[in-house]
Each structure stands twice: as C-alpha cells, then as structure tokens.
Amino acid sequence: MKLATRIALSVTVVMPLLVLAAGLLVLGLVSRDLRQQQDTRLHDRASAVLPDVRALLTADRNGRPKAEQNQHRKVLGDALDTGIRVRSADGTVVLEGGPQPAEAVRLPDQTPDGPVTVRAKGRAWRVLSMPVTGAAPGNLWLYTPASATDPQLAAVRRRVLLVALLAAPVSGLLAYGLAERATVSVRRLSRRAAALDPAAGAAAFAGAPVKIAEVDELSAAIGQLLARYDEQAARTAQALDTARSFSSAASHELRTPLMSMQTDLDVLAAHPDLPPEERAEVVRDLRSDHARLLELLTALRMLALGDLVEVSAFAPLDLAELVDAAVGETSRRHGEAQLDVELPAELRVFGWDSGLKIMLANLLRNAVVHGHRPGEPPRITVRLRPQGSCAVLTVDDEGPGVPPAEREAVFRRFHHRPGSPGSGLGLTLVAQQAALHHGTVTLGDAPGGGGARFEVRLPLASADEPTLRLPVRRDWISRDH
C-alpha cells in the first residue's frame, strides 16, 4: 500500500473520532451553559416575585381574600413560565402555578448554593428554594423542567454527527492529496536509488538537498551507506591484491631455501652412510633453511596484516613500556649484546600494539645482527624522549654503518646485505609501521662517526584527536616504498 494511501486511510478513521471527541466536549460545555442560563433565570424570577410573595403571605395571614387574590395574580404574572410554589409557616400551600413536580416529590427547604436537580418518575427539575422572611414567614420554590434544554442539546448533537460524517471523506481526500505532494521527493529519491549504477559509487548519488529534513536525512544515509560500501569494496579488492602478492612473494622467495632443503634431503637419502661430521653439516643447513623459511613467512604475514589492519585495532599505548619489553626480550635472546637504555616514565602514543612490537623487535634485531665490529659483542644504545608533539626513538650501534647511497634501499622488500642471514623484510616492516602510525623512520650515522642510527618519530596521543586516519594506499607487500 502506498504511503499516501496509508496516510489518507489513517486520517479518514482518526478525523471523525477527533470530531466526535470535540463534539462531546462542546456538548458538555453547551449543556453546562444552558443549565447556568436556567439557574440565572430562576434567580431573576425569584428576585421579581419575592416582594409579591411577601404581600401574598401577609394577606393570607390577615384574612384578606381580595388582597390575596390580587397578589396571587401578580405572583403568577411575574413567574411567567416558571413553576412556583408558596407555602406558609404552618405548612399550608398558599400558591401553586406553572409546571409542577408531583406532590409526593420532596423539595429541599433551602438551596443556599443555587438551584439543584431533583428527579422523580423519570423526570428532572431544576429547583431553587428560599425562605420568605417578614411579618408572615414562609417558603418559596421556583422550578423548571431540566429537559427544557433538550431540544438545543439535540440540535448540537445532530450537527456534531453531521460534521463527523462529512469529515471522513473530506479529510481523507485532502490527506491523500497532501500526502501525494509530500512524498514526491521520496519517490524521486527512490527512482534515483533504483537507477544508480553500482559501479558509480557514492559520488554519483550526491545531489542538492530538497530542504525536507526527513528526505535529506534519508539521502544522506543512503550516501553514507554507499560510501561505506565503496570503502569496503576497496578494502576487499586490496585484500585480494594483498593475498595475490603474498602468494607471489612467498612462492618467489621460498623457492631458493626449499630447493636447498630438497638438495640436502636428497643427499641424506642417497648417502645413508655419510660420516657423522658431514651429516651434521647437512642437518645444520636444513635447520638454517627451515629457520629462514619461518622468518620469511612470519615477516610476510606481518606485512599482510599491516596492509589490512583497521583503525579499530589502534588504541592509546605507553610506548616506553613497549620499548622496555622489547629490550628485555632482545637481551634474553641475545645474551652477548650490551644494551644501554634511556626511557621516560611514560610516553603515550595512539598505536597498534602488535605492529609497534614488531617494529621494535626488528629494529633491535637489526642492530644486534649488523651493528657490531668483527669479533666484538654488539653494543646498542636505545633512547626514547618526547620532542614537541612527537615521540623520538633512536637506536645506535657500533657497526660499519650504511653508506648514504644505500640508505633508501635498506627499507625495500627483500633487500639483503651480502652475507645477511635475515629475510630482507625486517626494516620494511619498520618502515610500514612508521607509515601506518603517521610517523617516519630515517637512517643516519651514529654519534661519534661509527655505526648507524635509526630514528623513528611517532606522533604523541592527543585528547583533541584520539584516533587517526590510516593511509589510503597500503600495499607494502606488493611494491617497494
């Protein structure tokens, strides 16, 4: 059912009910006003007849028939169409006139708060009772049928019903026309959405606002939905590219160690009687190739995770605590290394916990493996300090350093120094994590002229900007940066 039809049917049902409810209220107000008019008229009649009633009671008490008859006519004339009853102090009814309730109906002796309603034999009367004071005391009653207002109330009731019957079709037609006009923008928006090419994306759906709040909100919601769809489609495409790149890089880089392992296994299988020294050397080669395979797969996996990580994985972290934990792990794995560490009590950044741990582990491992002179233990200096709005981490070693012409290349995928036992992805991971955190990593000379210095700068966590926007393009696993 169309929205305009629903609105029209709803108004067709509701409007007569509202008219009837309003009619009942009006009917009650009219009834109250008519009753007040009756009561006012009774008070006016009482004021008009009271002097003549006093004279009538005086003439009755003094035994003056002619004067009594004369006052009798005056009282009836002043009462007009209002029922009246006069009773002397001894209980004798002196006068009755006009519409009267039955004799058996008990009338109130006084109504100090105004007229009251008395019911008898299915009829209702408005009765005003007051004492008559003076030389000849007595009591005066004035009353009028409460049903005297019924014709007026019936007329109001008929008009309310007529308006309610007319309101149903008229209001329904008007509501349908207005609803049809009001939903033009919604139908236009529906046609735009139906005709949208999925490949066009959210940009093709954008349009000028129609200045109708609900329609503009719906249009904005559809635009946001399409934008999220475009973003998710892009992330899906990127994930597929990352998976293809992972597969390609893994198959390419794993070919050499796998062929080497195959050769060693063939040697062991073809020569079961190898001398123990030669067999041990082949096993060492197998272990080395196996470790290289594991390291390479782990590094590729972390690169892929970095390409696919979402902002929800980021949170405020204490970088000083992470550096301290990474230094402790490096000392445990490489007991010969000498590490000099200087850390602040706390230095918070907004980061990805797993990514920062990988970055720190690869920085320190690179320094341990390459940053020492032949025959000497690695001596590494780690410093972390705040500088402006950044956290600055430096890792200095005493190795041969890196020539300026080769410093860019060390961050490329699968870059190996001759004789290096690594996968060639450790410093690529460092550069990737620095970029993900909107930071930088640079390579220079260590203080004193010997060795290398890696310097990582990461923005400090800010209360004004509690989150960050990830780089639009993340394809570290598929291309060099």
N, C-alpha and C positions, 0 to 999 in steps of 0.2 A: 504494500500500500504506500502511495506517495506520502511524503511528509505533509504537503499541503492538505491532502485528504484527511490525514490523521488530525491535523490541527482543526480543520473545519468540523469534523465529527465531534471532537472534544468540545469545541465552543458551542456546537448545537445542543449538546447534552448539558453543559455547565451553565450556559447563559439563562435558560428557563429556570433552572434551580436558583440561580442568583436573583432573578426577578421575583420568584416566589418568596425567597427569604426576605428580600427587601419589602415585598408586599405585606408579608406577615408583620414586619416591623412597623410599616406605615399603618397597617390596620390596627395594631395595638396603640399607636400614638393617636390615631383618629378617635378610637374608642375612648381613650383617656380624655381627649379634648372635649368630646361630646358629653361625657359624664361630668366634666368640670362645668360645661355650659348649663347642664341640668341643675347642678348644685348651685350655681350662681343665680339661676332663675328662681330656684326655691328660696334663696336668701332674699332676693329682691321682693318676691311675693310676701315673704314673712314681714319684711320692713313695711310693706304697703298696707297689710291687713291688720297689723298689731294694734294700732290705735282704735280701729273699729271693733276689734275683738274685745278690747278692754271695755269699751262702751257697751257692747253686747252683753258681756258678763255682768256689768253693773245694772243694766236694765233688767236682766233676768233675776238678779238677786233682789232688786227693789220691787219686783212685781209690776213692771210697766210694760204691758204687752205691745202697745203701739210702738213705743221706742225700740222694743226688742225686735219687732218685725222690720222696722226701718233699718236698724243696724245689721239685721240678717241679710237684707238685700245689698247693703253696702259691702259687707264682707265677701259675699259671693261674687259681686261685681269686681272687686279688687283681686280676687283669687284667679279670675279668668278660667283657663282650662286646667288649673292645678287642683288636685283633690285636697279637701280641707276637712278637718275635724276639730271641734272645740269642745272641751269638757270642763265643767265647773269643779270647784274644790271638793264637792261632795260626791263626785264620780258621775254626775248626770251629763249625758251628751247634749250639749246645747245646740250644736250645729254640725251637719254633715253635708258635703257637697262635692261635685266633681267625681272623677273615677275613684272608687274606694276599694281597698282590700276587704276581705271577708271580716265579719265581726269577730270571728274566733282568732284572728291573727293578733298576736301580742305585739303591740307597738312599743318602742322604747320611750320611757318617760322624758329623757333628755338626750340630746346629741351634741355635746359641747364641742366636739371636734369637727362638726359639719355633718351633712347628710350621710346616712348609712343605707346599706341594701338589706331589704327584708324579703324573704322568699316564702311563698305559700301557694300550694296547689299548682305547682309548675310555673308560677308567675313570680316576677321580681319587681320590687318597688324601691325607689329612692325616697327615703323618709327623712324629713327634718322635724325635730321635736324641740319645743322650747317652752319654758314656764311663762305664764302671764302673771305679772305682779300688779299690785294696786289694791284698790278697795275691795274688788271682787276677784281674788286669785283663781287661776285655773291652768289649763294646759292647751297648747296649740300644736296640731300636727299638719304638716303640708307634705304631700307625696305626689309622685308622678310615676307612671309605669317605666321601668328601666328599659322595656322593649320599644320605647318611643324612638330610640336611636337606631333600631334595627334596619329600617329602610336605607338610611345613609350608609351604614356599615355594609349592607348587602350590595349597594351600588359600588362602593370602593372595592369589595371583593370581586365583583364581576369585572371591573376594569383591570385589576391585577391579573386575573386569569387570562383576559384577552391579550394583555401585553405579553404575558409569558408564552402564549401560543404563537403570537406574531414574532417574538424574539427568536424562537428556534430556527425557522428557515432564514430569516433576515440575517441574523448573526452568523449562521453557517455559511451563507453565500459571501458575506463580507469577509469572514475569516479566510475562506478559500481564496478569494481574490488577493487579499493582503499576503497570505502565505505563499501563493504562487509568485508574487512580486518579490517577496523577501528571499525566496530560495533560488532566484535567478543566478545569484553569484555562486551558490553551492553547486548548481547544475553546470555552470560554466567551469568551475574548478574540477568537477568530476570529468567533464569532457577533456579538459587539459591533461588530467592524470591518465585517462584511458588512452589518449593519443600519444603519450610520451614514449619515445624510443628508449629502451633500457640502456642502449649504448651511449646515449647523450648525457646521462648523468644528471646531477642536481642542478648544474648551471642552466640546462635547457628548461627547467621547470620554474626558474625565477621569473617573477612578474611584478608589476606595480601593485601596491596594496589597494584594495577596494574600499577602504575606510569602514568596513564592517568588522567589528572586533573578532567575532567567532570565525568568520571566513578567513580573515588574515591569520588568526592563530592556527587554523587547520592547514592553511597553505604553508605557514612556517614549519608546522610539524611534519608535513609531507616532505618539505625541502630538507629538514634535518634528517629524516629517515633516509632519503636518497643520498644525502652526503655520507651518512654512516655506511650505507650500502656501498657507495663508491670507495670509501676508505677500506671497508672490509674486503671488497673485491681486489683492491690494490694490494692489501696485505696478503690475500690468498695467492695472487699472482707472484708476489715477492717470495712467499713461502715456497711456491713451486720452483721458482728460479733458484732459490737457495738449496732446495733438495737436489735439483739437477746439478748445480755447481758442486754441492757436497759429493755427489756420486762421481762427477767427472774428476774433481781434485783427488778424491780418495783413490779412484782406480789408477790415476796417473802416478801419484806419489807412492802408492803402496806396491806398485809393480816391481820396483828395484829390490826392496827388502824381501818381498815374497819370493822373487826369483833367487835371491841369495839364500834364503832359508830352504828353498827347494833343492838348490845345489848341495847345501850341507846335508840335508836329509838323504839325498841320493848317494853322497859319499858314505854316510853311515850305513845305508842299506847295502851298498855294493862291497863294502870292505868291513865286514864284521870283526876281522882280526886286526884292526888298526891298533897301533901301540897306544898305551894309555895317554901319553903326552899329546899325541895328535888328536885323539878322540876328545880330550878335554878342551883343546883349542877349538875344535868344531862346535862343541857344546857352548863354549863362550860366545862364539859368533852367533849361534842360534839365539842365545839369551839376549845378546845385544840387539839383534834384529827384531826380536819379539818386543823388547822394551821400546825400540824406536816406533814400531807399529802402534803400540798402545799410546805412546805420547802423541803421535801424529793424529790418531783417531780422536783422542781427547781434545787436542787443540782444534781440530776441525769441528767437533761438536760444539765447543765453546764459541767459535766464530759464528756458527749457525744460530746458536741461541742468542748471541748479541744482535744478529740481523733480525731476529723475530721477537725480541723482548718487547713488552708493553709497559706503558707508564705505571700501571698498577703494581709492577714489581719493584718500583722505586719507593724509598721511604727515608726519613731523616736517620742518619747514621753518624756514629762517632768515628771519624777517620783515624784519630790517634789510637783508638783501641784496635782497629783493624790492622794498622801498621805494626803495633806491638805484637799482635798474634802472628802476623806473617814473619816477623823477625825471629820470634821464638820457634816457629816451625822450621825456618831455614837453619837455625842453629842446631836443631835436633837432627835434621837430615845431613847436614854438612858440618860435622863437629870440628873440622880443621879450620873453618872460616872464622875470622875475627871480625865481629860486627860492633861498631860504635854507633849508638843510637841516642838521638836527642828528640824528645817528643813533648808537646804541651800536655796539660792535664786533660783537655778536651778540645776537639775541633770538629764541629758538626758540618756535614755536607748532606745534600739530598741525592742519594745514590742507590744503585743496585748492589745488594750485598754480595751476591755470587760473582758479579762482574768485577767489583773492586778487589775481592780476594784473589781472583785470577790475575788481575793486573799487577798486584803487589807481589804475588808469588813468582811471576815471570820476570819482573824487574830484578828481584833479589837473586833468582836462579841465574839470570844472565850475568849479573855481577860476579857471582861465585864461580861460574864456569869460565868466563873470559877475562875477568878483571884481576888478574894476578900475574906476577912475573914467574918465569920458569923456575921450578924448584922452590918457590916460596908459597906460603899459605895465602889465601885471599884475605885482603884487608878492606873492609867495606864500611863506609860512613853513611848513615841514614839520618836525614834531618827533615823534620816537619814543623812548619811555622805558618801562622797567618800573615798575609800581606795584602792590605786593603780588603777587598771583597773576595779574595781567593785564598785557598789553602795551597801552599807550595811544598812539594815533596821533592827532595834531592837525594839521589843515590850515587855516591862517588866510589870509584875503585882505583886500584893502582896498577891496572893492566896496561897494555900497549896503546889503548885508546883507539879511536876510529878517525881516519883521515877525513877532512871536511868534504871531499868529493864523494865519499861513500856514506855520509851520514843519513841522507834521504833513503838510500837503498835498504838500510837495516830494518826499516819498518814494512818492507814489501813482503808479500807472501813467499814462503819457501826460499827466502834469501839465506844463504849459508856462507859463513866464513870458511875458508879451506880448513878441513880437519875438524869442523864443528860437529859435535855429537847430537845437536838438537834437531828439531823438526823444521826449523825455519819459520815457525809461526808464533813464537813466544812474544817477540816485540810487535808483531802485527796485532796480537791480542791487546797489548798495552795501548797501541795507538787507537784501536777500535773502542776500547773502554773510555779513553780520554775523550774521544769524539762523542760517544753516547752521553757523557756527563757534561757536555758543552765545555770541555777543558782542552788543554793542549799538552803535548809531550815533545820535548826538544832534547837533542843530544849535543853535548859540547865537551870541552876539556875540563878535567877535574882541577881544583885549585892546586897550584904548585907545578903545573905543567905536565904532569904524568897521569895517565889513566883517563877514564871517561866519566862524564857527569850526565846522568839522566834527570831531567827536571820535569815534573808533572804539576800542572796548575789546574785546580778544580774550583768552581765557584762554591762559596760557602752557602749553607742553608739560610734562607731569608723568610721572615714571617710574612712579608708582603707578597712573595712569590713562592708558595710552599711546594709547587710542582714545577716540572719543566716539560718542554716540548721536545720530543725525540726528533733527530734529523729525518728529513723527508726521505732521503735516499740512504738506504743501509744495505750495501752489497759487498761487504768486506771479504766474504768467502768466494766471490766470483770475479773480483777485479782488484788490481793494485790501487792503493791510495797514496 
